[in-house]
Amino acid sequence: MNSITLPTDSPLLSRAFVFGSATSSFQIEGDIDNRLECIWDKFCEQPNAIADHTNGAVACDHINRWQEDLAILEDLGVDAYRFSISWPRVINEDGELNTKGVQFYSTLIDALNEKGIKPFVTLYHWDLPQHLEEKGGWLYRQTAYAFENYVDKITRALGERVFSYATFNEPFCSAYLGYEIGVHAPGRVGRANGRTAAHHILLAHGLGMRVLRKNVPNSEAGIVLNFTPCYPNSNSDADLAATSRADEYINQWYMQPVMEGAYPDVINALPKEDRPPVEDGDMETICQPLDFLGINFYTRLHYSAPRERDALFFEHSHRGPTTDIGWEIYPKALYELLMSLNNRYSLPPIFITENGAAMKDELAQGEVKDYDRIAYYNSHLNVVHEAVKNGVEVSGYFAWSLLDNFEWAEGYEKRFGLVHVDFETQKRTLKHSALAYKALINSRN
Ligand code: FCB
């Protein structure tokens, strides 16, 4: 497939719908000597933490090449660019602003606005300053207040030039992957740790939202959550019950506190010592009205009844067909997710803040004919269209990612970019998916 095609009368093709692309600081910036150390720098030093034993020291060298990357965004014709601010680049150890670091983002934001590209900023995309981790990181309640201070300082500096601020990207990944099963930085394990980290991140989200309302009332404010819809492996009662526990533990654990100020029922299935350290008033702080909800979607998973004592469910490995990172391609799950969230919650407008695919790209004669990635985008955008037709308010869509980049524990081998990056020379080459995305964007009236 070499094009992305939506029905000609699709609401996604109206000018009001935002098409963008997304990146994050640690995955593209490099230039680590001009910022404080973060938990991912440290994690990359652990033997075997990263599949190809690489790190973020250079990544896409975006700090030095941002103008070239901006020119690519302009060429694609995107309405918006979603990127994250590196906390350790903009705040010093004493909690004060690092003006040089702030200058980078300030210049980028001005340049985006000048080109008519809306800046969508994520305040936390996983790169916690290492000195805060040494005090306990997200296991330490005070880190939420350190985040509040960072949000206060950075929003005073950048102000309402930023169209949209998201407090966090995917609290699930930071808390569960980072503190419960240890496959992401900082590599800690244990259920109590995972639930504690999640709670402090959610608390930080609520504190951050209050600061956003005060400092930048005319910018949009919200959060980005990832969802991996849970499907039963069979229709047995035991598998159905395990699947609903999995959904609560993995997905609703973040959604329900943010939207309704309560943890899902699965909390009662946990032994007391594994439950999050909720203090008086926390749930009210976490549950703040949002201007938007960012949804990141890639895949789904299947569940059945637990096979070990103390487990809540058994998670099956991905079914096929899969992308190069091993995740099942199943666009219908995105449709069902949007419909079910819309039925269950009273939702603010939604942005699909990430969606995309790692594929085995081949660069030959200056071209990457990634027709498989185009097919992925095509099928997923078409289910977003279906959901909108059926009443879900989706305001925009961001392709993950603008550039091939440092894919966390997978290193540089898994390529998600619309744009190919040669990590030896830093040469950027638009893949056919970039051309297809550009054609879609340009096809609007
Ligand atoms: C998401 C992350 C993003 C990227 C994609 C593939 O979980 O937010 O940084 O790694 O997955």
Boltz pocket constraint, residues with backbone or C-beta under 6 A from the ligand:
constraints:
  - pocket:
      binder: B
      contacts: [[A, 24], [A, 27], [A, 169], [A, 170], [A, 173], [A, 226], [A, 296], [A, 354], [A, 400], [A, 406], [A, 407], [A, 408], [A, 416]]
      max_distance: 6.0
